[in-house]
Every structure is written in C-alpha cells, then in structure tokens.
Amino acid sequence: MKSTRWLLVVLLTALIFGLATPGISNQIKEPAVQTNNAAITWYTGGDAKLDLNPVPVDMSSSVVLAGTTTEKTLIITVAKKGGKARSNPVPLAADGSFNVRYLIKDGNGTYTFTFLGSAQKKALNYQGLGFFTHTVKEALPANLLHLELNGEVLAFVNKVMGTSVGSGECWDLVQQALDMNLADWTRPTNFGLPRSPETDEIKVGDIIQFRSVKTTEHLPGGGTRWETLGAPDHTAVINKVLGKKRYTLAHQNVGGKRTVMTSDINLAKVTGGKYWIYRPVALMIRQEAKRNLKEKSSSH
C-alpha cells in the first residue's frame, strides 16, 4: 500500500512540475546550461527555427541580438517584471540573419526577452520560439534613451513620394517608416516621444496623429475656408516646418488619393478635434549603424 502511495506521489509531481507549460501554448525544453551567457528556454521546435548567438549576462541596459532564422517574420517581445512590455519586428536579411542592439529603456529590473516567428511575411499570428531573462543594473546612456530618427523617417517619406505605400492607408506610411528604422513605438498610434508645439521644438520627421481635426480660416475677401483631417483618424509626417504650428505634411489617403503627397496646415486655426505630435526614436540599432554612430561621435 505504501509503495502504491509513493508511486501516485511521483506521478502527480511529474504531471504538475514536469509537464507545465508557459503562457504561449507550446511545450518547452529545459534550458541548456551556459557559462556567463543567458540561458535560452526553447519552445517545442523553436531551436530548429532560430539560431541565436550567445547573449552575455553583463547586466547592461542594451543587449545584442544576433543569429539566423528560417522564419519570414521575427518578433521580439521584451517585458519588464511588474512593468510594461514592448513587441517589435526584428529586421531580417535575405538569408534570415539579424544583428541588432536592443535598447532597454525602462530602468533597472528583470526583463524577459521572447522570440516569436511566422513562416509568412506580415503575419498576424506567431509561434513562440524561445525566451531568456536579462537583469539590468545600469541605466541606458542619455544619448541612446531618445535617439532621434527624424532624418531616417523623412528620407523614407521623400523616397516614396508620389507612390502608394502598403494598402494606401495614411497609417501604412508611418508604420513602414518606423518599422524599417527600428523605432520605439506601440501600435496603433503611440508613435514615439510626445511633443507639444507650445513648449517643444517641432522638427521635420515628427509624426502627427489627428482625431477629427477641423481648421477654420477667414480669408481676406470675406470668405471662410474649412478643412477636416481625420474621419475620425488621420496620420501624417511633418515634411517642412513653416512657422509656429504651421507645417507642410506628407501623407496619403487624402481626398481619395492613396499616394504620398504634401499639403500645408496651420494648427493655430484648429476649431475642433484633437491632435498629437510624436518624435520618432530608436528602440534597436543595427550594429553597422552603431559603429557609424561611434565614428561620428568620435569625430566631434
């Protein structure tokens, strides 16, 4: 009888602890033991789809993510224990390789890095591949905390001027500009660092989100001109700064035209609705771009 009870205890222990699965519905393998590197826990089949270079356990506020994948889309989700989580695409070369430095912006603490992938591009559903934890005990340097991407966003916009980006929706233009430049943003419309035209310098490459904005302008001849942006929402990039609250916008899906075009707006004439301005900033840096950044800094 005692041996039967012990057998039941052993079986229950195995069921409770040995077969437990994490939130993503994939069984996992135990992490391999590594010295001075983060221990990777793989979801079933993940190690066959993702070859990740060793990640040093150095407690710094940035992590180099490099390796190769057979997936067409790779997503990295970074969640701080007791804090916020970010999910962003990792740029892949034609051969499936990647090499970026991820900037951890939410201070000291323990973070879980989770890789998810899909065999399709622009997928809506992803499979968990693997995860590791990383502890931060050093704050991110000030020059990297809000590393601006205005020049990169503006260059992309000017390159696609006159063409249709994505499905031609206004949001598609900004989404592609931010993702290809590894920006720190949260879908759908938190495009970066909030800026106010009342207190902050507004720059070309900043992004404006409109919500049913109406401008009213009284013309010299006695007439009145109205314009509405956002039905209810509209997204645009500042292409030129003409003065305080006066900008040339680059956007698409305007007046039924689904190609990138420019038009002027005077936000001092807003009589209805709301708008928000964001500064695009980096979340990840391609390692080649990081070397160029260092060379640029050392030359001054």
Rosetta silent file (secondary structure, phi, psi, omega in degrees, C-alpha in Angstrom):
SEQUENCE: MKSTRWLLVVLLTALIFGLATPGISNQIKEPAVQTNNAAITWYTGGDAKLDLNPVPVDMSSSVVLAGTTTEKTLIITVAKKGGKARSNPVPLAADGSFNVRYLIKDGNGTYTFTFLGSAQKKALNYQGLGFFTHTVKEALPANLLHLELNGEVLAFVNKVMGTSVGSGECWDLVQQALDMNLADWTRPTNFGLPRSPETDEIKVGDIIQFRSVKTTEHLPGGGTRWETLGAPDHTAVINKVLGKKRYTLAHQNVGGKRTVMTSDINLAKVTGGKYWIYRPVALMIRQEAKRNLKEKSSSH
SCORE:     score description
SCORE:     0.000 S_00000001
   1 L     0.000  -42.491  179.280    0.000    0.000    0.000 S_00000001
   2 H   -62.753  -43.173 -179.015    2.816    2.410    0.864 S_00000001
   3 H   -62.899  -33.709  178.003    4.590    1.693   -2.429 S_00000001
   4 H   -65.965  -42.554  178.438    1.334    2.439   -4.283 S_00000001
   5 H   -61.832  -42.995  179.669    1.005    5.795   -2.478 S_00000001
   6 H   -63.491  -37.049  178.598    4.615    6.720   -3.322 S_00000001
   7 H   -63.479  -41.287  177.459    4.008    5.835   -6.959 S_00000001
   8 H   -63.016  -40.922  178.548    0.975    8.153   -7.023 S_00000001
   9 H   -61.216  -44.250 -179.801    3.031   10.976   -5.462 S_00000001
  10 H   -62.299  -44.294 -179.116    5.749   10.551   -8.080 S_00000001
  11 H   -64.698  -42.356  178.889    3.213   10.583  -10.926 S_00000001
  12 H   -64.058  -41.377  178.289    1.428   13.681   -9.584 S_00000001
  13 H   -60.627  -42.725  179.699    4.747   15.512   -9.151 S_00000001
  14 H   -64.012  -40.930 -179.668    5.682   14.731  -12.746 S_00000001
  15 H   -66.299  -39.782 -175.875    2.329   15.946  -14.008 S_00000001
  16 H   -75.619  -46.456 -172.510    2.437   19.193  -12.026 S_00000001
  17 H   -99.834  -36.687 -174.184    6.059   20.185  -12.477 S_00000001
  18 H   -79.263  -25.653 -175.189    7.425   18.197  -15.395 S_00000001
  19 L  -111.684   11.987 -179.530    4.647   18.902  -17.902 S_00000001
  20 L   -66.892  145.803  178.307    3.831   22.528  -17.061 S_00000001
  21 L  -123.685  152.693  177.930    3.714   24.949  -19.985 S_00000001
  22 L   -77.890 -172.821 -175.798    4.101   28.745  -20.116 S_00000001
  23 L   -58.079  -42.959  176.402    1.500   31.252  -21.331 S_00000001
  24 L   -73.516  135.576 -170.090    2.171   30.568  -25.023 S_00000001
  25 L   -79.992   62.732  172.383    0.699   27.174  -25.793 S_00000001
  26 L  -130.088  136.672  171.457    3.948   25.386  -26.673 S_00000001
  27 L   -69.232  152.563 -174.982    5.706   22.750  -24.593 S_00000001
  28 E  -123.237  157.169  173.520    9.253   23.780  -23.732 S_00000001
  29 L   -97.325  152.656  176.455   12.627   22.182  -23.331 S_00000001
  30 L   -66.872  142.738 -178.611   14.769   22.795  -20.305 S_00000001
  31 L   -66.526  143.499  174.954   17.419   25.485  -20.945 S_00000001
  32 L   -72.872  146.678 -179.594   20.925   24.370  -21.745 S_00000001
  33 L   -77.120  124.397  179.818   23.497   25.284  -19.132 S_00000001
  34 L  -128.158  147.849 -179.431   25.690   28.162  -20.348 S_00000001
  35 L   -98.281  123.442  178.444   28.513   29.980  -18.612 S_00000001
  36 L    60.096   17.226  174.879   28.230   33.800  -18.435 S_00000001
  37 E  -127.930  153.905  178.712   25.527   33.722  -21.111 S_00000001
  38 L   -63.247  139.720  177.997   21.756   33.914  -20.811 S_00000001
  39 L   -83.916  120.442 -178.425   20.075   30.509  -20.595 S_00000001
  40 L   -89.306  128.578  172.824   17.667   30.087  -23.514 S_00000001
  41 E  -103.218  121.187 -174.312   14.438   28.192  -22.905 S_00000001
  42 E   -97.219  136.308  165.644   13.103   26.824  -26.179 S_00000001
  43 E   -75.831  158.893 -176.163    9.501   26.221  -27.097 S_00000001
  44 L   -54.702  122.282  179.654    8.972   22.947  -28.952 S_00000001
  45 L    82.947   -6.536 -176.946   10.655   23.192  -32.364 S_00000001
  46 H   -65.496  -38.305 -177.848   11.933   26.697  -31.672 S_00000001
  47 H   -69.696  -15.700  176.053   15.616   25.766  -31.680 S_00000001
  48 H   -84.344  -17.099 -177.403   15.205   24.344  -35.197 S_00000001
  49 H  -106.248  -16.778 -177.273   13.841   27.680  -36.461 S_00000001
  50 E  -135.374  123.156  175.312   16.045   30.134  -34.562 S_00000001
  51 E  -110.702  100.388 -174.252   19.819   30.014  -34.126 S_00000001
  52 E  -101.097  128.746  175.748   20.610   32.704  -31.551 S_00000001
  53 L   -62.673  152.754  177.796   24.161   33.764  -30.754 S_00000001
  54 L   -54.335  136.973  179.176   25.099   33.619  -27.031 S_00000001
  55 L  -106.871  110.727 -177.329   23.749   36.608  -25.097 S_00000001
  56 E   -61.803  141.707  174.988   26.228   37.724  -22.386 S_00000001
  57 L   -92.392   85.839 -175.542   24.888   38.193  -18.878 S_00000001
  58 L  -116.406    2.593  176.081   26.525   41.592  -18.238 S_00000001
  59 L    61.273   23.459  179.500   23.574   43.411  -16.574 S_00000001
  60 L   -87.732  171.809 -175.810   23.846   46.286  -19.076 S_00000001
  61 L   -94.497   14.403  172.089   20.945   48.295  -20.473 S_00000001
  62 E  -144.780  149.270 -175.050   21.364   47.057  -24.040 S_00000001
  63 E  -132.147  131.525  175.458   21.517   43.551  -25.490 S_00000001
  64 E   -83.796  122.537  176.539   22.952   42.371  -28.808 S_00000001
  65 E  -111.291  111.938 -176.195   20.507   40.068  -30.588 S_00000001
  66 E  -141.792  149.487  178.991   22.205   38.262  -33.452 S_00000001
  67 E   157.239 -155.599  178.459   21.738   34.994  -35.291 S_00000001
  68 E  -138.813  157.436  177.394   19.700   33.439  -38.081 S_00000001
  69 E  -144.686  150.763  174.663   16.158   32.190  -38.504 S_00000001
  70 L   -89.275   -6.151  179.871   14.228   30.166  -41.052 S_00000001
  71 L   -76.024  155.596  177.134   11.138   32.258  -40.310 S_00000001
  72 L   -87.549  -25.109  177.554    9.991   35.055  -42.643 S_00000001
  73 E  -131.550  132.659  179.295    8.907   37.280  -39.751 S_00000001
  74 E  -126.267  127.109 -179.332   10.624   37.531  -36.360 S_00000001
  75 E  -116.952  137.692  173.432    9.115   39.417  -33.426 S_00000001
  76 E  -114.317  125.158  174.867   10.851   40.266  -30.138 S_00000001
  77 E  -111.408  124.840 -178.785    8.705   40.946  -27.076 S_00000001
  78 E  -119.251  117.997 -175.671   10.505   42.430  -24.072 S_00000001
  79 E  -121.999  127.823  176.200    8.572   42.574  -20.815 S_00000001
  80 E   -84.897  136.785  178.139    9.790   44.059  -17.549 S_00000001
  81 L   -60.283  120.408 -178.477    8.761   42.186  -14.434 S_00000001
  82 L    75.910   10.208 -177.005    5.920   44.213  -12.946 S_00000001
  83 L  -133.329 -154.019 -174.303    6.137   46.735  -15.795 S_00000001
  84 L   -86.775  166.060  177.394    5.334   47.317  -19.455 S_00000001
  85 E  -126.880  146.862  176.135    6.031   45.136  -22.477 S_00000001
  86 E  -122.975  139.696  175.219    7.119   46.062  -25.992 S_00000001
  87 E  -127.076  123.873 -175.834    6.644   43.953  -29.138 S_00000001
  88 E  -145.286  149.142  176.567    8.527   44.876  -32.293 S_00000001
  89 E   -71.941  144.900  175.468    9.688   43.199  -35.526 S_00000001
  90 L   -99.078  128.372 -178.434   13.362   42.287  -35.872 S_00000001
  91 L   -68.221  131.619 -178.752   14.837   43.204  -39.291 S_00000001
  92 L  -113.877  136.730  172.792   15.901   40.138  -41.271 S_00000001
  93 L   -76.138  173.855 -177.824   18.394   39.996  -44.124 S_00000001
  94 L   -60.554  -29.737 -179.668   17.614   37.952  -47.241 S_00000001
  95 L   -90.397    7.423  178.593   19.403   34.950  -45.726 S_00000001
  96 L    86.317    5.673 -179.375   17.437   35.187  -42.466 S_00000001
  97 E   -85.348  157.336  177.139   20.290   36.712  -40.454 S_00000001
  98 E  -149.218  152.188 -179.015   19.889   39.571  -37.975 S_00000001
  99 E  -160.875   94.643 -177.273   22.249   41.639  -35.832 S_00000001
 100 E  -134.329  157.404  171.365   20.841   44.468  -33.724 S_00000001
 101 E  -106.081  120.574 -178.659   21.425   46.057  -30.344 S_00000001
 102 E   -90.815  127.082 -177.818   18.207   46.297  -28.332 S_00000001
 103 E   -94.156  121.367 -179.405   17.967   49.355  -26.055 S_00000001
 104 L   -93.819  113.771 -167.851   16.299   48.700  -22.681 S_00000001
 105 L  -105.401   -3.795 -171.276   14.608   51.949  -21.705 S_00000001
 106 L  -102.606   25.166  171.895   12.546   51.164  -18.618 S_00000001
 107 L    83.746 -174.504 -178.448   15.260   51.236  -15.971 S_00000001
 108 L   -66.409  150.026  179.064   16.762   48.630  -13.693 S_00000001
 109 E   148.154 -173.732 -179.723   14.982   45.339  -13.225 S_00000001
 110 E  -106.008  131.705 -176.413   14.466   41.891  -14.706 S_00000001
 111 E  -121.814  145.481  173.453   13.266   41.534  -18.291 S_00000001
 112 E  -109.020  122.032  177.085   12.012   38.565  -20.295 S_00000001
 113 E   -98.757  117.878 -179.636   13.005   38.506  -23.979 S_00000001
 114 E  -119.056  127.644  176.235   10.637   36.310  -26.020 S_00000001
 115 E   -96.637  133.767  174.703   11.139   35.477  -29.699 S_00000001
 116 E  -129.690  148.681 -176.654    8.100   34.730  -31.856 S_00000001
 117 E  -144.525  167.886  176.109    8.064   33.882  -35.526 S_00000001
 118 E  -146.411  147.695  177.385    5.987   33.083  -38.571 S_00000001
 119 L   -77.531   -3.463 -179.324    6.689   31.358  -41.877 S_00000001
 120 L  -116.401  149.939  172.902    4.796   34.202  -43.583 S_00000001
 121 L   -79.417  147.414  179.093    5.644   37.866  -44.054 S_00000001
 122 L    54.795   40.120 -179.225    3.299   40.401  -42.439 S_00000001
 123 L   -73.818  157.761  175.869    1.698   37.611  -40.429 S_00000001
 124 L  -103.629  -19.213  179.200   -0.989   38.228  -37.831 S_00000001
 125 L  -122.942  141.678 -174.980   -0.298   35.097  -35.782 S_00000001
 126 L  -132.417  153.204  177.262    3.058   33.976  -34.416 S_00000001
 127 E  -104.695  137.005  175.922    4.543   30.891  -32.768 S_00000001
 128 E   -66.675  132.493 -179.836    6.707   31.139  -29.676 S_00000001
 129 E  -104.831  -44.354 -179.559   10.307   30.136  -30.425 S_00000001
 130 E   178.216  168.708 -179.829   12.165   30.721  -27.161 S_00000001
 131 E  -151.114  159.832  173.451   12.883   33.142  -24.329 S_00000001
 132 E  -147.452  162.537  177.660   15.546   34.245  -21.854 S_00000001
 133 E  -109.450  152.098 -178.257   15.732   36.637  -18.919 S_00000001
 134 E  -142.746  131.763  179.424   18.104   39.576  -18.525 S_00000001
 135 E  -103.955  130.438 -179.448   18.746   41.723  -15.455 S_00000001
 136 E  -105.155  127.776  175.736   19.586   45.411  -15.867 S_00000001
 137 L  -128.723    8.596  177.342   21.645   47.224  -13.235 S_00000001
 138 L  -130.271  130.442 -179.180   22.992   50.069  -15.380 S_00000001
 139 L   -69.387  149.057  177.087   20.847   52.895  -16.776 S_00000001
 140 L   -67.575  133.545  179.210   20.797   53.453  -20.518 S_00000001
 141 L   -56.295  146.121 -175.043   23.098   56.355  -21.512 S_00000001
 142 H   -58.438  -34.389 -177.196   21.248   59.606  -22.160 S_00000001
 143 H   -70.922  -14.306  179.114   22.394   59.774  -25.801 S_00000001
 144 H  -105.620  -16.311 -176.157   20.654   56.453  -26.517 S_00000001
 145 H   -62.871  -41.995  179.123   17.495   56.917  -24.449 S_00000001
 146 L  -129.144   57.880  179.796   15.871   59.202  -27.029 S_00000001
 147 L   -71.154  110.084 -170.388   17.973   58.604  -30.129 S_00000001
 148 E   -73.526  145.441 -179.653   16.023   60.546  -32.774 S_00000001
 149 L  -119.244   19.531 -176.137   15.033   59.044  -36.115 S_00000001
 150 H   -56.695  -43.981 -179.221   13.632   62.164  -37.776 S_00000001
 151 H   -62.462  -40.909 -179.276   16.188   62.107  -40.581 S_00000001
 152 H   -68.210  -41.326  178.579   15.532   58.454  -41.351 S_00000001
 153 H   -64.105  -44.896 -179.273   11.752   58.897  -41.351 S_00000001
 154 H   -63.987  -39.414  179.614   11.969   61.954  -43.612 S_00000001
 155 H   -62.479  -40.840  178.380   14.323   60.149  -46.020 S_00000001
 156 H   -64.402  -45.808 -178.584   11.850   57.277  -46.341 S_00000001
 157 H   -60.391  -45.570 -179.766    8.920   59.629  -46.923 S_00000001
 158 H   -65.345  -32.486 -179.876   10.766   61.558  -49.624 S_00000001
 159 H   -67.428  -35.639 -176.202   11.818   58.290  -51.286 S_00000001
 160 L   -98.809    7.154 -179.394    8.217   57.067  -51.613 S_00000001
 161 L   -54.824  130.687  179.298    6.713   60.465  -52.515 S_00000001
 162 L    87.811   -4.972  178.298    4.128   60.035  -55.272 S_00000001
 163 L  -111.244  171.166  177.408    3.761   56.283  -54.710 S_00000001
 164 L  -101.420  124.933 -179.151    1.311   54.223  -52.676 S_00000001
 165 L  -100.311  130.710 -178.757    2.749   52.645  -49.505 S_00000001
 166 L    61.761 -130.758  179.867    1.158   49.442  -48.231 S_00000001
 167 L   -89.591    3.534  179.979   -2.575   49.453  -48.894 S_00000001
 168 L    91.079   -0.109  176.086   -2.594   53.230  -49.338 S_00000001
 169 L   -72.067  151.772 -178.490   -3.956   53.970  -45.874 S_00000001
 170 H   -60.090  -37.248 -177.239   -2.460   57.005  -44.121 S_00000001
 171 H   -66.102  -32.114 -176.585   -1.225   54.811  -41.240 S_00000001
 172 H   -60.025  -37.094 -179.305    0.715   52.500  -43.576 S_00000001
 173 H   -60.771  -48.047 -178.391    3.174   55.250  -44.497 S_00000001
 174 H   -71.169  -40.382  179.948    4.188   55.885  -40.887 S_00000001
 175 H   -57.702  -45.867 -179.262    4.145   52.203  -39.916 S_00000001
 176 H   -69.155  -39.071  179.250    6.646   51.286  -42.618 S_00000001
 177 H   -61.482  -40.348 -178.102    8.855   54.309  -41.896 S_00000001
 178 H   -75.601  -45.316 -176.411    9.050   53.384  -38.194 S_00000001
 179 H   -65.735  -41.783 -177.742    9.447   49.612  -38.549 S_00000001
 180 H   -69.984  -18.458  178.217   12.201   49.757  -41.163 S_00000001
 181 L  -106.273   13.642  171.605   14.132   52.152  -38.918 S_00000001
 182 L    59.362   45.781 -175.359   13.630   50.029  -35.737 S_00000001
 183 E   -77.794  157.460  175.142   11.668   52.704  -33.914 S_00000001
 184 L   -91.601   98.690  179.970   10.344   52.578  -30.360 S_00000001
 185 L  -151.219  158.871 -178.303    6.589   52.746  -30.823 S_00000001
 186 E  -121.803  121.735  177.806    3.432   50.982  -29.727 S_00000001
 187 L   -63.713  145.131    6.381    0.662   50.132  -32.163 S_00000001
 188 L   -92.942  -29.080 -168.487   -1.626   51.583  -33.194 S_00000001
 189 L  -134.195   15.900  173.704   -0.849   55.281  -32.667 S_00000001
 190 E   -91.801   89.508 -166.247    1.770   55.806  -29.934 S_00000001
 191 L   -86.282    0.675  179.837    4.468   56.791  -32.430 S_00000001
 192 L   152.350 -138.860 -176.914    7.255   57.798  -30.053 S_00000001
 193 E   -86.019  118.604 -178.736    8.119   60.619  -27.684 S_00000001
 194 E   -61.129  137.683  178.019    5.191   63.051  -27.193 S_00000001
 195 E  -128.275  149.696  177.423    5.940   66.641  -28.223 S_00000001
 196 L  -120.420  129.782  178.269    3.950   69.850  -27.744 S_00000001
 197 L   -67.722  -14.226  178.235    4.095   72.759  -30.213 S_00000001
 198 L   -78.038  -34.706 -172.859    3.531   75.080  -27.237 S_00000001
 199 L  -122.773  -16.412 -175.159    6.672   74.061  -25.315 S_00000001
 200 L  -116.467  155.254  172.148    8.845   71.898  -27.599 S_00000001
 201 L   -74.704  126.642  176.975   10.662   72.411  -30.856 S_00000001
 202 L   -95.889  132.152 -173.072    8.766   70.601  -33.606 S_00000001
 203 L  -118.029  158.089  170.274   11.035   69.100  -36.257 S_00000001
 204 L   -62.252  142.647 -175.486   10.689   67.704  -39.752 S_00000001
 205 L    93.833  -12.855  172.254   10.195   63.961  -39.446 S_00000001
 206 L   -68.205  159.474 -174.381    7.917   64.314  -36.411 S_00000001
 207 E  -117.663  136.936  179.031    4.598   62.482  -36.698 S_00000001
 208 E  -115.756  132.117  172.195    1.112   63.911  -36.191 S_00000001
 209 E  -110.384  121.594 -178.146   -1.975   61.920  -35.290 S_00000001
 210 E  -102.037  143.873  172.707   -5.261   63.744  -35.974 S_00000001
 211 E  -129.712   99.120  177.583   -8.644   62.971  -34.441 S_00000001
 212 E    49.458   47.562 -178.454  -11.489   64.735  -36.292 S_00000001
 213 E   -81.233  133.290  176.475   -9.490   67.968  -36.541 S_00000001
 214 E  -122.659  128.718  174.673  -11.216   70.934  -38.172 S_00000001
 215 E  -110.195  142.384  179.375   -9.434   74.125  -39.156 S_00000001
 216 E  -127.317  123.755 -177.596  -11.283   77.346  -39.923 S_00000001
 217 E  -128.056  126.360  178.842   -9.596   80.206  -41.765 S_00000001
 218 E   -90.362  121.718 -174.420  -11.185   83.574  -42.594 S_00000001
 219 L   -85.501  154.634 -178.206   -9.974   84.804  -45.989 S_00000001
 220 L   -55.871  -33.243 -177.589   -9.159   88.461  -46.852 S_00000001
 221 L   -80.528    2.932  178.904  -12.089   88.693  -49.258 S_00000001
 222 L   102.057   -8.146  179.579  -14.569   87.808  -46.553 S_00000001
 223 L   -81.762  174.069  179.532  -14.862   84.119  -47.312 S_00000001
 224 E  -131.710  136.170  179.082  -14.184   81.213  -44.966 S_00000001
 225 E  -117.629  129.279  177.778  -12.195   78.062  -45.664 S_00000001
 226 E  -114.254  148.601  174.187  -12.689   74.843  -43.686 S_00000001
 227 E  -143.907  141.493  178.592  -10.591   71.705  -43.689 S_00000001
 228 E  -122.951  133.032  175.220  -11.047   68.421  -41.825 S_00000001
 229 E  -124.479  119.473 -179.827   -8.338   65.866  -41.086 S_00000001
 230 E   103.852  113.736  177.784   -9.380   62.568  -39.578 S_00000001
 231 E  -134.810   65.432    4.803  -12.633   60.720  -40.113 S_00000001
 232 E   -92.005  -13.803 -172.324  -12.136   60.008  -37.341 S_00000001
 233 E  -118.156  150.255  174.481   -8.329   59.441  -37.549 S_00000001
 234 E  -150.501  143.300 -176.862   -5.527   60.550  -39.842 S_00000001
 235 E  -123.530  137.070 -178.254   -1.754   60.107  -39.643 S_00000001
 236 E  -148.222  162.139  176.055    0.906   62.325  -41.263 S_00000001
 237 E  -112.454  138.132  176.665    4.604   63.174  -41.180 S_00000001
 238 E   -75.309  114.991 -177.554    5.862   66.758  -40.902 S_00000001
 239 E   -92.004  -30.819  175.983    7.735   67.371  -44.146 S_00000001
 240 E  -147.365  148.482  172.528    8.539   71.056  -43.537 S_00000001
 241 E  -104.733  115.098 -175.964    8.219   73.489  -40.630 S_00000001
 242 E   -95.523  -15.587 -177.663    6.841   76.783  -41.967 S_00000001
 243 E   162.628 -174.259 -179.908    6.454   78.527  -38.611 S_00000001
 244 L   -64.415  118.195  179.669    4.877   78.034  -35.204 S_00000001
 245 L    66.623   12.302  178.157    2.087   75.470  -35.701 S_00000001
 246 E  -115.934  120.959 -172.477    2.422   75.834  -39.486 S_00000001
 247 E  -139.719  153.861  163.983    3.629   72.753  -41.336 S_00000001
 248 E   -96.822  125.508 -178.084    3.805   71.020  -44.674 S_00000001
 249 E   -99.046  145.317  167.955    2.528   67.478  -44.176 S_00000001
 250 E  -110.315  124.138 -176.349    3.493   64.341  -46.079 S_00000001
 251 E  -162.181  170.605  176.493    0.646   61.823  -46.055 S_00000001
 252 L  -134.509  170.371 -172.303   -1.516   59.531  -48.163 S_00000001
 253 L    60.801   53.539  178.395   -5.227   58.718  -48.457 S_00000001
 254 E  -117.779  123.755 -179.678   -6.088   62.417  -48.664 S_00000001
 255 L    59.553   31.401  179.378   -9.136   63.465  -50.641 S_00000001
 256 L    84.472   -3.486  179.544   -9.462   59.949  -52.007 S_00000001
 257 E   -94.156  121.647 -172.883   -5.863   59.888  -53.320 S_00000001
 258 L  -102.561   32.044  173.105   -3.940   56.905  -51.932 S_00000001
 259 L  -118.068  158.273 -177.607   -0.450   58.066  -52.903 S_00000001
 260 L   -71.481  127.736 -178.425    2.031   60.038  -50.784 S_00000001
 261 E  -143.451  175.206  178.180    1.564   63.773  -51.291 S_00000001
 262 E  -121.354  152.364  173.612    2.127   67.047  -49.435 S_00000001
 263 E  -157.976  158.194 -177.337   -0.213   69.764  -48.202 S_00000001
 264 E   -97.820  151.757  176.346    0.021   72.663  -45.755 S_00000001
 265 E  -145.162  145.116  176.626   -1.789   73.065  -42.457 S_00000001
 266 E  -117.645  101.690 -176.548   -1.997   75.823  -39.858 S_00000001
 267 H   -72.687   -9.175  174.112   -2.723   74.271  -36.462 S_00000001
 268 H   -71.804  -14.069 -178.337   -3.252   77.741  -34.982 S_00000001
 269 H  -100.626   13.028 -179.111   -6.560   77.690  -36.879 S_00000001
 270 E   -68.745  128.262 -179.782   -7.873   74.496  -35.268 S_00000001
 271 E  -120.732    3.602  178.658  -11.502   74.927  -34.172 S_00000001
 272 E  -170.999  156.654  179.095  -12.369   71.327  -33.383 S_00000001
 273 E    83.122 -172.836 -179.399  -10.960   67.868  -32.713 S_00000001
 274 E  -136.726  159.458  173.550   -7.593   66.882  -31.268 S_00000001
 275 E  -146.981  154.864  179.295   -4.079   66.149  -32.485 S_00000001
 276 E  -133.436  139.639  179.729   -0.908   64.647  -31.016 S_00000001
 277 E  -115.162  136.728 -177.901    2.707   65.107  -32.162 S_00000001
 278 E  -128.297  144.276  173.249    5.409   62.467  -31.637 S_00000001
 279 E   -96.803  119.040  178.668    9.186   62.398  -32.028 S_00000001
 280 L   -71.061  129.136 -179.033   10.330   59.070  -33.593 S_00000001
 281 E  -131.482  158.085 -174.017   13.116   57.482  -31.509 S_00000001
 282 E   -81.655  144.370  169.856   15.106   54.256  -31.821 S_00000001
 283 L  -109.822  -34.990  176.918   14.463   51.028  -29.948 S_00000001
 284 E  -128.844  153.929  178.924   17.033   48.920  -31.777 S_00000001
 285 E  -128.630  125.413  172.739   20.213   49.824  -33.627 S_00000001
 286 E   -61.382  139.616 -174.221   21.701   47.816  -36.463 S_00000001
 287 H   -61.046  -33.222  175.422   25.244   47.001  -35.450 S_00000001
 288 H   -65.361  -40.691  178.383   26.646   48.648  -38.575 S_00000001
 289 H   -65.360  -34.167  179.407   24.665   51.791  -37.728 S_00000001
 290 H   -66.170  -39.949  177.486   26.025   51.663  -34.177 S_00000001
 291 H   -63.322  -41.447  178.191   29.603   51.630  -35.475 S_00000001
 292 H   -63.660  -36.240  178.581   28.815   54.633  -37.678 S_00000001
 293 H   -64.313  -42.128  178.903   27.316   56.396  -34.646 S_00000001
 294 H   -64.884  -42.404 -179.747   30.502   55.839  -32.662 S_00000001
 295 H   -63.907  -39.632  179.105   32.673   57.069  -35.524 S_00000001
 296 H   -64.294  -41.352 -179.124   30.502   60.168  -35.889 S_00000001
 297 H   -67.636  -38.299 -177.763   30.697   60.887  -32.149 S_00000001
 298 H   -73.174  -19.000 -178.530   34.485   60.457  -32.020 S_00000001
 299 L   -82.063   -9.358 -178.737   34.987   62.858  -34.927 S_00000001
 300 L   -99.115    0.000    0.000   33.498   65.778  -32.969 S_00000001
